[in-house]
Amino acid sequence: MNRPSPFTFLLGNPVSLLAFWLLTAFLAYQWYANGASGLLPIIVGIGALSASNAYRRVEAYRLWKREWDAMDGKPASKPWLTGVLRGTMMKIIVGGGIWCAFAYAALKASNQPGMQIVAGMFWLGTLLLVGGGIYRLVRRGSPTKAKAEAMRDVPVTQCLRTPTQSPDLEHAFAALPDYCVPLLERSHRA
């Protein structure tokens, strides 16, 4: 795999990715709330999509590079920042912060005429999210999950039953290509 260009590394780092998406959200809000130009959020949004693609390419290269270096006998290690960013606690902190911001906006907007539908949809989404979380917690303790985890380490996951009929030796030899028959006849005679 070829190393991405320095521009890809610059555009694809997490800081610039986050900055692009936050700027896109801010400009889209300005367009929606204050009637600003809609062209600027579209242009910055395209830049944010490009930054996301660059981030994906950089991460694919880093994963490939770790695996390539691991073929030297050293175990492949995950970078600490990836583990922190993908950890459950980080997801709860970021998701909770975003939810709080939207909850505040929904409570504030529910007093304005015409915004009750938007606030109601937010609270419905929150209810579905909580219900899905409860379902996952209940499902986590089910025996099918333990069974699936136990089957993950088994190399053979499907066994076929013993056939009720099998061809006899003459039919098996007849189904073989011509170049195989002399070889098997010699081994059968010996």
NORURSUL-V592304 format. One record per helix or strand. SS is the DSSP state (h for helix, s for strand). FROM is the first residue (numbers start at 1). TO is the last residue. Records with the same first field share a line. If there is no record, write none. Layout:
BEGIN
SS = FROM-TO / FROM-TO
END
This chain:
BEGIN
h = 6-11 / 14-34 / 38-70 / 80-85 / 88-109 / 116-140 / 143-152 / 169-175 / 178-189
END
